[in-house]
């Protein structure tokens, strides 16, 4: 038997998820049993640890995934949401999710995703997977434009270091850091840290 927990603030979405799980339910060892269904977004360590936790991060931070993983370290986490931006997806994987499904396209595949995930696989919505690949390719092209030192400086900015900290880290002057920043912005045709982070964050 496979045990499942659902955390989703949208009641109709939770009911639809339950309906799909019930519809696809098999008998015997492949049976899926719902352990809990909560709208609170709160994870209580007193809850029984499910085999799979289905989490919607809409209206919540991806840190919810990390909280879930801390509460249930052996539980496989599947994000089932409408959010498809690459940064959110990457953060969910960073925090412990192993599958990422979009409700609009992959809800009918939920049971398959559960079996794939429990067999040490990962199920990612095709459009999300494509976006991840395209961003990696775009980041690679951007990185190819920069010298090794420019990449170091850019990565320092992405890590949140000040110009002074970057100068200390690479044993260069503050003015040299500023010169590199100007070169990076010119090469990438950008003019802010936010744009730099968007182009280089992978």
C-alpha positions as CSV (number, residue, x, y, z in Angstrom):
1,X,0.0,0.0,0.0
2,X,1.2,3.5,-0.8
3,X,0.3,6.3,1.6
4,X,-0.2,9.9,0.4
5,X,-0.5,13.3,2.1
6,X,-1.9,16.4,0.3
7,X,-1.1,20.0,1.2
8,X,-3.1,22.4,-0.9
9,X,-4.9,25.5,0.1
10,X,-7.4,25.2,-2.7
11,X,-10.3,23.0,-1.5
12,X,-11.6,22.2,-5.0
13,X,-8.1,21.3,-6.1
14,X,-7.6,19.0,-3.1
15,X,-10.9,17.3,-3.9
16,X,-9.9,16.9,-7.5
17,X,-6.6,15.4,-6.5
18,X,-8.4,12.9,-4.2
19,X,-10.9,12.1,-7.0
20,X,-8.0,11.2,-9.3
21,X,-6.3,9.1,-6.7
22,X,-9.5,7.3,-5.9
23,X,-10.4,6.7,-9.6
24,X,-7.0,5.2,-10.4
25,X,-6.8,3.2,-7.2
26,X,-5.8,-0.4,-7.5
27,X,-6.3,-3.3,-5.1
28,X,-3.6,-5.0,-3.1
29,X,-0.1,-3.6,-2.7
30,X,-0.6,-0.9,-5.3
31,X,-3.6,0.6,-3.4
32,X,-3.2,4.3,-2.5
33,X,-4.4,5.4,0.9
34,X,-4.8,9.1,1.8
35,X,-3.3,9.8,5.2
36,X,-4.1,13.5,5.5
37,X,-5.4,16.3,3.4
38,X,-4.7,19.8,4.7
39,X,-5.3,23.3,3.6
40,X,-3.2,25.0,6.3
41,X,0.1,24.7,4.6
42,X,1.3,23.8,8.1
43,X,3.3,20.6,8.5
44,X,2.9,18.9,11.9
45,X,5.5,16.4,12.8
46,X,2.8,14.5,14.6
47,X,1.2,13.6,11.3
48,X,2.0,10.1,10.1
49,X,4.8,10.2,7.5
50,X,3.4,9.3,4.1
51,X,5.3,7.6,1.3
52,X,4.5,10.6,-0.9
53,X,3.5,14.1,-0.1
54,X,1.7,16.1,-2.8
55,X,2.3,19.9,-2.2
56,X,0.9,22.9,-3.9
57,X,3.2,25.9,-3.3
58,X,0.8,28.5,-4.8
59,X,0.3,31.3,-2.3
60,X,3.2,29.9,-0.3
61,X,6.9,29.9,-0.5
62,X,8.9,26.9,-1.9
63,X,10.4,26.7,1.6
64,X,7.2,24.7,2.4
65,X,9.0,21.9,0.5
66,X,12.0,22.2,2.8
67,X,9.8,22.2,5.9
68,X,8.0,19.1,4.6
69,X,11.4,17.3,3.9
70,X,12.6,18.2,7.4
71,X,9.4,16.9,9.0
72,X,9.3,13.7,6.8
73,X,12.9,13.0,5.6
74,X,12.0,9.7,4.0
75,X,8.9,11.0,2.2
76,X,9.1,11.6,-1.5
77,X,7.7,15.1,-2.3
78,X,5.8,15.9,-5.5
79,X,5.0,19.5,-6.2
80,X,1.6,19.8,-7.9
81,X,0.9,23.5,-8.7
82,X,0.1,26.1,-11.3
83,X,3.5,27.9,-10.9
84,X,5.9,27.3,-13.7
85,X,8.6,29.9,-13.4
86,X,12.1,28.3,-13.5
87,X,13.4,29.9,-10.3
88,X,10.5,28.4,-8.3
89,X,11.0,25.0,-9.9
90,X,14.7,25.0,-9.1
91,X,14.1,26.1,-5.5
92,X,11.6,23.3,-5.0
93,X,14.2,20.8,-6.2
94,X,16.8,22.4,-4.1
95,X,14.6,22.1,-1.0
96,X,13.8,18.4,-1.6
97,X,11.1,17.9,-4.2
98,X,11.8,15.1,-6.7
99,X,8.9,15.6,-9.1
100,X,7.1,18.7,-10.4
101,X,3.7,18.7,-12.1
102,X,1.6,21.4,-13.4
103,X,-2.1,21.1,-12.6
104,X,-3.2,22.4,-16.0
105,X,-1.4,19.6,-17.9
106,X,-0.3,16.8,-15.6
107,X,-3.1,16.2,-13.1
108,X,-4.3,13.1,-15.0
109,X,-0.8,11.7,-14.8
110,X,-0.6,12.1,-11.0
111,X,-0.8,8.4,-10.2
112,X,1.9,7.6,-12.8
113,X,4.0,10.3,-11.3
114,X,3.6,8.7,-7.8
115,X,4.7,5.3,-9.1
116,X,7.7,6.8,-11.0
117,X,8.7,8.8,-8.0
118,X,8.5,5.9,-5.6
119,X,10.6,3.8,-8.0
120,X,13.5,6.3,-7.6
121,X,12.5,8.3,-10.7
122,X,11.4,11.9,-11.2
123,X,8.4,13.1,-13.1
124,X,8.5,16.7,-14.4
125,X,5.9,18.3,-16.6
126,X,7.1,18.6,-20.2
127,X,6.8,22.4,-20.4
128,X,8.7,22.8,-17.1
129,X,11.4,20.4,-18.3
130,X,11.7,22.4,-21.5
131,X,11.9,25.7,-19.6
132,X,14.7,24.3,-17.4
133,X,16.6,23.1,-20.5
134,X,16.2,26.4,-22.3
135,X,17.4,28.4,-19.3
136,X,20.5,26.2,-18.9
137,X,21.3,26.7,-22.6
138,X,20.8,30.4,-22.3
139,X,22.9,30.6,-19.2
140,X,25.7,28.7,-20.9
141,X,25.6,31.1,-23.9
142,X,25.8,34.1,-21.4
143,X,28.7,32.5,-19.5
144,X,30.6,32.0,-22.8
145,X,30.6,35.8,-23.3
146,X,32.4,36.4,-20.1
147,X,36.0,35.8,-19.1
148,X,36.9,33.6,-16.1
149,X,37.5,36.7,-13.9
150,X,34.2,38.3,-15.1
151,X,32.4,35.1,-14.2
152,X,33.9,35.1,-10.7
153,X,32.8,38.7,-10.2
154,X,29.3,38.0,-11.5
155,X,28.9,34.9,-9.3
156,X,30.0,37.0,-6.3
157,X,27.1,39.4,-7.1
158,X,24.7,36.5,-7.5
159,X,25.9,35.1,-4.0
160,X,25.0,38.5,-2.6
161,X,28.5,39.8,-1.9
162,X,29.2,43.5,-1.9
163,X,31.7,45.0,-4.2
164,X,34.1,45.4,-1.2
165,X,33.6,41.7,-0.3
166,X,34.3,40.6,-3.9
167,X,37.4,42.8,-4.0
168,X,38.7,41.1,-0.8
169,X,37.7,37.6,-1.9
170,X,39.7,37.9,-5.2
171,X,42.4,40.2,-3.8
172,X,41.7,43.0,-6.2
173,X,40.9,46.7,-5.7
174,X,37.4,48.0,-5.4
175,X,37.9,50.1,-8.6
176,X,38.9,47.0,-10.5
177,X,35.6,45.3,-9.3
178,X,33.7,48.3,-10.6
179,X,35.5,48.1,-14.0
180,X,34.6,44.4,-14.3
181,X,31.0,45.1,-13.4
182,X,30.8,47.7,-16.2
183,X,32.3,45.3,-18.7
184,X,29.9,42.5,-17.6
185,X,26.9,44.8,-18.0
186,X,28.1,46.0,-21.4
187,X,28.7,42.5,-22.7
188,X,25.3,41.2,-21.5
189,X,23.5,44.5,-22.5
190,X,22.0,44.9,-19.0
191,X,22.2,47.6,-16.3
192,X,21.2,46.1,-13.0
193,X,22.1,43.3,-10.5
194,X,18.6,41.9,-10.9
195,X,19.1,41.5,-14.7
196,X,22.5,39.8,-14.1
197,X,21.0,37.4,-11.6
198,X,18.1,36.6,-14.0
199,X,20.6,35.8,-16.8
200,X,23.1,33.8,-14.8
201,X,21.0,32.0,-12.2
202,X,20.9,28.3,-13.0
